[in-house]
Amino acid sequence: MKKIIIILIVLAISAIISSLILAKFKNDKQTADISISEHEAPLAENETNEKIKQLFVEKYPSFTDTIKVTINQETQKHARGIIKFVSDASGGIFLATKIDEKWQIVFDGNGTIPCSLSKYEFPDKMLSDCAK
């Protein structure tokens, strides 16, 4: 009788552990699906890069030949990345948004990113390190 009880307890514990592992797997999968569906699809990288690079060329014309734009995060209306003016130097962060269907740079530099940029409705992930 004791052996049967021990076997039943072991089976019950195994079932609980299995269901917890399965529940964790399902939650992880649901989280991944949600995070993908929350963000808009990115544009073709070259198109956005070129448009944002042109804005920097207009803003900093003395660096026309050396400006390099790297987009790290992007949606249809928002972009965050690195701007470099000289290839060997470290870059600064930039945030750009579409206003009236045209890209505009709303922040660039090495300083603290202001949380007031949330007025442009950036995804939380793009402003996760803003200064409050």
N, C-alpha and C positions, 0 to 999 in steps of 0.2 A: 504494500500500500504506500509506503514511504517513497519507493522508487517511482511510482506513478505520479505522486504529488510533485516530486522533484522534476520529473520530465515535463509535467504540465507547466510548472513555474518557468523552466528554461524555455519552453516553447512560447509562453506568454511574453517573456522578456525579449526573445528573438523577434516576435511579431511587432512589439512596440518599437524596438530599435529600427526594424525594417520600415515601419510606417513613418517614423521620424525622418529617416534618410530620404525616403520617397517624397515626403512633404517638403523637405528642404530643396530637393532637386526641382520640384514643381514651382516653388516660390522663386528660385533663381531664374528659371526659364521665364516665368511671368514677368519678373522685373526686367529682364533683357528685352522681352517683347514690348513692354511699356516704354522703356527708354528709347527704343527705335521709333516707335509710333509717335512719341511726343515731339520729336524734332523733324523739321521739314527736310526734304531731300536736298543735298548739296548741289550747287551748280557745277558745271564743268570747271575744273580747277583753272585752266588756262584763261578762260573768259573772265572770271572774277579776279584772278591775279593781275591780269593786264589792266583791268579797269581801276583797281586800287593802286597799282604801280603808277598809272598815269596821274592819279590824284596827288601822289607823293612827288612826282616830277614837277607838277604845277606848283606845289607848295614849297619844294626845295629844289629849284632849277639848277643850282650849282652842282648837284649830285646826279644829274640826268643819266650819265653813263655808268654809274656804279650802284644805283639803288637796286636792292633785291628784296622782294616781298615773298614771305612764306606764310601761307594760311594754315593754321593749326586746327581751327574749329570753324565750321561754316553751316549756315542754313540758307534758305532762299533770301532772307532779308538781313542777315547778320554775319559778320566775319571777325575773327580774332586771329592775330598772328604776330609775326616778327618782321620788323623793318630794319634792314641794314643799309647803311650809306657807303661803307667801305668794306670790301670782302673779308679782311682780316679782323675787323673790329667786332665787338659784341653788338647786338642789335637792341632795339627798343620794342616794346609792345605796342600794337595798334588795335583799335576796335573801330569797325566801320559798320554802317547800317544803310539801308536803302530808305531814302526819304523822297517821296513822290517818284518812286521807281528809279532813282539815281543813287549810286553809291556815294556816301559821304563819310569822311574820316571824322569820328567824334572824339577820338583820343589817340595820341601817340606820345611815346616817351618812356623814360625809365622810372618815373615817379610812381606814386601811389595811384591806383585806379579808383576814381571816385564812384561811390555807389549811386550817385545821382544819375549815372548813365542808365540806370534801370528804367528811366522814363522813355527810353528807346525800345523797351520791351525785349532786351537781350535775354536769351535763355539763361537760367540761373547758373548753369555750368560755366558760361563765359564770364560771369561776374563773381564767381565764387571767392575770389581773392580781393574784392574791392574793400576799400577802407570805409568803415562805418562811422 
